[in-house]
């Protein structure tokens, strides 16, 4: 069955958790013990109905404050599809959590309060969605019950959002008016919005086309582990374990190990106890080569005619995630797949003003800032641009002083 991974994002109190709770409740995806927990929590809405937001509020602080702090993942399925939902925080100080949840999503649901319209957090979350290469956006104009289901309100928000995405890398935007609290246009069409001719939220999620094959066409295999048992049963066994993050590898393919650029031929591909002829994108396998070449964790196998950039200098878009600002005088570690290397930030090219989407000069980047940098690595790294291959173009920065992840990187190009 097809799997759709999507994230919900919006400002504080836009109703993200309630929307997901309603979707789970109306599709009979709530277990009996979860319903009992809701009743025990005794959290009610103003109209006396159960507060379904508690279904996604996992942390004690979230339940006490009625806000979302961490990304909450929920799973459900219908007869047509399986779903993984990431409910992202709305507070600006938790933007970094939203980046984490969005990084593996196929679709983003942007919630907009019908009373407030497009606001700063709408622009911030939409920019992050664009930055992370999520191709599909569904704008849910929520709390339509609080504006008497007025079509003019919906049309105004739709017009404002269309102007916003003109400068963003978002391929497809759809719109639906909803009331998460009342259930309008969630699991079924609502009679309160007779002027709306589109699909309900659930119908949209079940039928939206998400193309997983357009990207990652070039073959990439980051080596996570070199397997050498050196036992009596397997004295000469040498396999390279990892996950294919683009394209396909087949027995007989001529491949190159990066960054050494030594070539060999694939002689065997193992998956569990079975041998495969071909390993496709996403498969976790063990690859065997005809030659005993020097390959270590963090190296990458690629097809001879499909090589990525191998360089020590890159430009990258960056989302800063630490309370301490980026220090251009400090060294950091970059981690890409299983490889880590010391890096130096050479220049901050610009910082993005989320309110206006304008780019301006900057000497540092603070918590939740988004910008573009140039950096130099101590070791050569094998990268594709993030647009061409999200998995092989993404990386994280780690602070050497405390081992904390401080930034997400989206590589744009090599500077060599």
N, C-alpha and C positions, 0 to 999 in steps of 0.2 A: 504494500500500500504506500502511496506517495506521502512524503513527510514535508510539512511546511513549518519553518521556524520563523516566528515573528516577534517583534518587540513592541510594547506600548510605551509611549513617551508623551509627556505634556507637563504643564505647570502644576504647582501645588493645588490640590483640591479640584483638579479638572475631572476627577472621577475614574482614574485609570484602574485602580484596584476594584472599584465597584463594577466597572465594565467587565473585567475578567471574571469576577465572582458571578455576575449575572450570566455571562456566557457559559460558564461551567454549570451553573444551577439550571439554566434553561435547556441544556443538552443532557441533563441527567448524568453529569460527570462528577457529582459530589457524593462521596461515600457517606454512609449512615453515621459513622463516628465523627466525620467532619460537621455534619448537620447538628449533631449533639453538642459539639464544641462551640458552635455558633450560638446555640441556645443557652449554654452555660455561661458564655461570655457576657450575655445580656446587653449586647450593644445593639441599639435600635436606631433606625432613622427617625426623623421628625414625624413621619406619618405612622409610626408604630411598626413598620415592617422590619424584618431582619436586616442587619448591616452585612451585606455579602462581601464587603471589602476585606473582612477578617479572613476570608479564604486564602488570600495572598499575603497577609501580614504575618510573616513568620517570626520576627524578632519581638521580644517583649516590649521594647521601646516603641516599636511600630504600633502595637496594639494599644499601648497606653496613650500615645500622642495622636493616633489616627493618621499617621503619615507613612510613606514608604521610604525606607532608608537604604536597604540593600536590594539588589535585583532578585526578584522572586520568580523561580521557574515552575511552571505548571504544565502538566501533560494531559491531553485528552484526545479522543478520536471519535469520529462519526463513521457512518457507513462509507463515506467517500474519501476520507483523509485522516492522517494522524497529524497532531499539532504539538509543538513545543512553544510555550509562551514565556517571554521574558518581560516581567512587569518592572519597568525602570523607575527610579526615584524622580520626583519633579523638582525638588529643592536644588538650587544652583550649586550648593556645596557638595552635592552628590553626583555632579555631572560625570565624574570619572567612572562611577558605577554604570551609568548609562552607556558609556563607550564600551565597557566590558560586555554588557548584554547585547549591544548592537553588532558587535564584531562578527558574529556568526549567523546573523539573521538574513532571511530572504525577503522580508517585508517589514515595513515599519508602519505602525498605526500611530498617527499623531492626533492626540486629543486636544480639542479646543473648546473652552467654555463658551457657550453661545452668548453669555452675558458680557464676556470680556473681549472676545475676538482674538486676532493675531497679536501676541505680545512678545516680549523679549525672549522668554523661554521657548516659545514656538520657533522663533528664528534660530536660537541656539541648537535645539534638538534637530531641526531640519538641516542645519549646516553640518552637524555631526553625521547625520544619516547620509548626506551627500559625500562627506569626506570619507566615510567608510564604504562607499560604493554600493549601498543598498539600492537596487534599481526601482523598487515598487514602494509607493507610499499610499496609504489610505487615511484620509483626513476624516476623523469622526467628530462632528460638531455635536458635543454632548450638552446635556441639560436643556434640551429643546422644550421640555415641559415647563421650564421657568421663564420662557419667552413666548408662551402660548403657541408653540409650534409654528412660529411666524416664518414663512418662506423668505421674506425679505431679509431677515437676519441671516439665514443660511446662505443666501445668494451673496450677501455682502462679504461674509467670511470667505466664501469660495473665491470671490474676485480678489480679495486682499492676498490670499495664499497663492493664487496663480501669479501675481506680481512678484511675490517673494521667491518662487522657485525658478524664475526666469534666469537667474544667475547661479543656479545650483546644478550639480550633476545628478539630477533625479530624472529618470526616463519616463515614468508613468505615475500619475497622481489621480486617484479616485476620491469621491466624497460621499458621505452618508450622514444624514441627520439622525441622532439617536438620543434616547434617554436611558442611561444605564440604570438609573434608580427605578424607573417604571417598566423598563424592558422594551421600549419602542425601538423597532428595527434592529433588534439584537439577534434573536433566533428566528424571527419571522417579521414580515412587513407589518407596519402599524397603520391603522385607519386614521390616526391623528395627523399623518403626513401624506394625505391623499395626493398632494401636489408633487410628491417625490416618486419618480418612476424607476429608480434603480433598485439594486438588490439589498436585502438585509445584510447585516454584518456576517452572520454565519454563512449565508449563501455565497457571499463574496469570497470568504476564506476558503470555502470548499471548491470554488471554481476558478480562482485567480491562477493564471499561468505563470509559473516561475521557471525560467530556463536555467538549468544548472550546467548546461553544456557549452554555453557561449564563451566562458572564461576557462583558464587553466588548460588550454589545449596542448601546450608544450610540456614534455615529460620532465618531472622533477622528483627526485627521491632523496630527501635528507636522511643520512645515516644516523640512527639513534643508538645503535649498539653493534659492536662487532662480536659475533658468536664464534668462539674457539674452544670447544670442550676439551680437546687434547686428551680424550679418554681412550681406553683400549678399544671400545666399540667404534669410536669416531676419531681416529688419530689425525686425519687430514681434513677434518670438517672446518670450513671457513665460510660463514654466511654473514650478510649485512642486513640487519633488521631495521625497519622503518615503515613510514606510511607514504604512499604515493600522493603528492600534492599537486598533480597536474599531468594531463595526458595519460598515456599508457606505455607500459614496458612489456616486451615479449621476449621469450627465449630466442636467442639468435641476434638480438639487437646489439649493435655496436654502441658502447657507452663511454663516457669520459668522466673521470673522478675529478671534482673540483675542490680546492683550488690547484691541485698538483698538475692537472691536465694530462694525466696518464690514462690511456685508453685500454679497453678490454671488451670482451663479449659476454653477454648473459648466457649462462649454461643451464640454469635451473631457477625456478621461482616456487617458493613454498608458502602455503597458507595452511596453518595448523598442521595436520598430518597429510595434506594433499599437495600434489604438484599442479601448478597452473601453467598454461601456455601464455596467458596474458594477465597482467595486473593493471587494473584501471584506477583512475583518480579516486582517492579515499581508501584504497585497500591497504591494510597493514600486512606486510609480507616479509619474507627473507629472500634476498637475491644472492645468487652465487655467480661468480665470474670465472672465466677461463684462466685468468692469471692471478697470482698472489701479489697484488699490488698494495702499496701502503695507503690504507684508508682508515680514518679514525672517526670517532663520534663527532658529528658536526660537519663532516664533509658531505658532498652532494654528488649523486650520480645523475647524469643527464644524457640524452641522446647526442651523438656526435654532431648532428646537424641542427640541434635545437638548444644552443647554449645561452644561458643568461649573462648578465653583466657580472664580471669578476673584477672587483675594484676595492680600494681602500678609502675612496672619497665619494660621498653621496650627498644629495639633497633629499630632504624628507619633510612632509607635513607632520606636525607634532601636536599632541594634546598633553599638556602638563598636568600631572595627577598628584603632585606632592604639595604640602603646605609650605615647604621651603622652596623658594624660587629657583629656577634654573641658574646655575652659577657657571658662567662661561670660562672661568679659570679652573674649574674642577674637572677631573677625569671621571667618566662613567663607564659602565659595562653595557654593551649591547648584547641582547640574546635573540637569536633567530634560530628557530627549531632547537637542535641540541648544541648549537655553537655559541660560545660567548667570547667576546673580545673587548679589550679596553678601547674606549673612544674619547675623542676630544671634540667639543662643540667649537667649530671655527668661527661661525657667524650666525646671528639671528637675522634672517632675511627680512621677516616682517611678523607682526602680530595682527590677528584679525579682530576687528571691532564687530562683535556679534550683533550689536544693535543696528549697524549700518552695512555690515559685511565688507567694509573698507579695510585695506591693508595699510599699516603704518609701521614706521621704524620702531625698534625696541632694543633695549639693552639687557632685558631679562624677561622671563615668562613666569607668571605666578599660577596658583592653583586654578585649574579649569581653563587656563588660557590656551588658545589654539593659534598656531603660527607655522612658520616654515624655517628650517635651519639647514646649515651645511655642517657636516661632521666628517672627521677622519678617523679611520680605524687602524689599530696596530696590526691587524691581520687582514688579509684579503677575504672578502665576503662575496658569496654568489647570490645575487638578488635579481628579481624581475621588478618592474614598476608595480606599484600596488594596483593600478588600474588594470594591468595585464594579468596579474595573478595575486589575488588578495593574500593567500596563504604564504607565498614566497616573497611578497613585497612588504609584509608586516613584521614588526619587531617591537621589543620593549627596551627601555633604558632602566638600568639598575644603579642605585647610588652605592658606590664602593664603601662608603663610610658606615652604612647601616644595613646594606643588602635589601633595601626596599625598592619595589618597582615605582618609578617616578614619572614615567611617560610612555605613551604609545606612539609608535612611529609608523608612518605610511610612506615608504620610499617612492620618490618620483623619478629620479634619474641618477646615473653615475656621472661623476665629474672627471673621470680619467679619459 
